[in-house]
Amino acid sequence: MTEAEAAERRARYGPNALPVPRNRLLGLILRQFRGIFNLMLLIAAGVTFSLGEPIDGAFILLFVFLGTALNVYQEHKSNQAADKLKAYLLNTITVMRDGMEKEVPTDSLVPGDILKLESGDIVPADAIVRVARDLLVDETTFTGESIPVSKRASASNATGADKDTVAADEERLLQGIVIVRGNALAEVIAIGQETQLAHIAKTASAVQPESELVKSVDKISNFIMKVTLLTLGFVVVANILIEGRQADVTGLLIFAIALAVSAIPEALPLVLTFSLSRGALEFAKRDVIVKRLSAVQDLGSVNLLCTDKTGTITENHLVFSNVYPMAGSPYDPLVLARLAAINLHDRIPEPFDHASDEALSAEQRRIVEGYSLEQEEAFDPALRSNGAVVKHSDGTTLHIRRGSPEYFFGEGLISHDVVEDWLQNEEEKGHRVLGVSYDDGTGARFGGFVSFVDRIKDSTIATVAAAKQMNVAITVITGDALKVAEAVGREAGLVTESAEVTEAAAFLELPPVERKKRLSSIRVFARTTPEQKLEVIQLLKEQFTVGYLGEGINDAPALKAAHVSMVVQSAADVARETADIVLLQNDLRVIIEGIRFGRETHANTMKYIRATLISNFGNFYAVAIGSLFISFLPMLPKQLLLLNLLSDFPMMAIAFDRVSAQEVERPQRYDLHSLYIIFVTMGLVSTVFDFICFGLFFRISPAVLQTNWFIASVLTEILLMLSIRSLAPITKAGWPAPSIVFLSVIAMALAVGLPMIPATAAFFGFQTPTMTHLGIILGIAFAYLIVTELVKRPLSGFVKKK
């Protein structure tokens, strides 16, 4: 191909690159306003400003933009950190143009280019092998298999779109795979969005993630919105009917908006952001990047963690395990296996070669060093073996073959019956076995077997045990063979019987009823293709909240489908772009710790939701109903917004509260039914005490009622928070976090102090309370705490039964 032809095709096909998301910062900002809370508050602020109350409107906007800014900052910072990991594709590659070799940027490749590929190269586009010499490639990112596979030159002369359909898998190179050994000339057949990698990325983008946190908060938001709007509509209409023409409609509307804001837990987005950011910081200390902030809490709801075997359960490093020597043979099988790949340092070693070299003793290494390579024989996929002719320093030569046990059975060098027991024992342990033979000029002779193992990590067993303590099941989804996967599952403590292991294809062929019956008991899915991974994850989601840890291109659709998706730093670009969480270290322990962080975040979020719903709605109904019996507003809009501000700041500190061990033992979910029961029951108690306060002070004067009710509301809301932060008795709940205690004291002091300072009292419409009235308010607050504790006990028993 000439440069002119390449330029013409570049104009026709475009760059060899995946599409890059644009305007991500703007997208992050817009995403913050998808929730109902922020939209409701923005509408309320707009209406308040239009009615000529800028201070009240500014109070509302304070909550909205503070929470939004923190959320955007955290997620944008995480995305920037993740972007720095993008160094997957090579910048340049050698191609044949104008009859000579040229180094060109990978994004300038076009269909028809001839790539010159060597050991260590990453294939930059889909291609067909035209010339190959001893070509082995690593397809782990697509297949999940860690063992290199052989590729051969295509005999087809097909052109155009027919190339891809005619080429066999053994003749095709996909973008992103690594050349392990040998070299090749390959013709580019697809670039950019037409590659297999891009198609998988497109599949991934078609699967929309569902955040459990967002769904649950939306349900709560809808409930609050409906109750608030119905109640306010009734109050406004009732006041107008009662007061008739004397009704101050504008004042009523401002009062209704302020009352609505007092009912809405407007600090919920801020509390969530504080809680999630705290979790993200804990992750960062463990070299974990959180891209989607809500994933921190979603992780707490995970009760099934799906992961690949290689690199997470195992070390992804083959080591020598055992030998089967042949009686009478002068050669050690391990030495023969090493001599079959004697030119180890001239190329990227295969896992078997590396393991053989590492296992050599000093004496065995001296024997190997006495030989030199005469001729290398490439891996033959049909025979499943490779070989080498080596020459000793004394002039003698050896012809060595190394391959699968089936090759040597087929050649008649050894009988299967002789080694059946040994092979079966190795297979049951999950070991990989290679056979070796040698020919010293007198004919080929069997030299024995060598077995290798990809050991489980030292931390795996403890991690599995920790997951069980937290009631998190672990399921391995791998492309490895059934026996190997089962052996690893048993060693890790995941599998106790063979029924817990299945090949994905066999499982998916079962009738739906049988699949559903067996699904929860399967701990290992073996021989899984990318399409099957996606299907398995979707099935598991019907019964579990699924977290998925992957790293390959083939994992992208499954990552997108999972409730929470995680990848390691070395993962393919498309997998990293898809994932919610990026692990800089491939360690399963970090995820189990992350689940604990997520559950702590959920527990603290629930504390806030319980406290704010009970206190807000108790006060909301009391003020709304009280307005029907008096000719003035029971609390001014400014006072309502100040009440919200003072009570919310200590409540926001709940994000940093301590969490008991019992609260993280089980997966956390938003039990909306139990939440509503608690909210209605405890809210009724709050309303009763509000009416007591109303009844004691409303006859004195409007300012006295408004001031005393304001002080009482702040004190009772803070005491409620300290009580309801745990469903256990307050004496057994443990001390709250220091920040909660500090802010609670500050809020109580301001609630009592602001009405006593002339400037602030005049601004907010307060009247300085008398000491007698303060004593009555403190008595009401103390009685409220006692009644709350008494009512909480039966509710605690009800929730535990749920």
Disulfide bonds with the S-S distance in Angstrom:
none
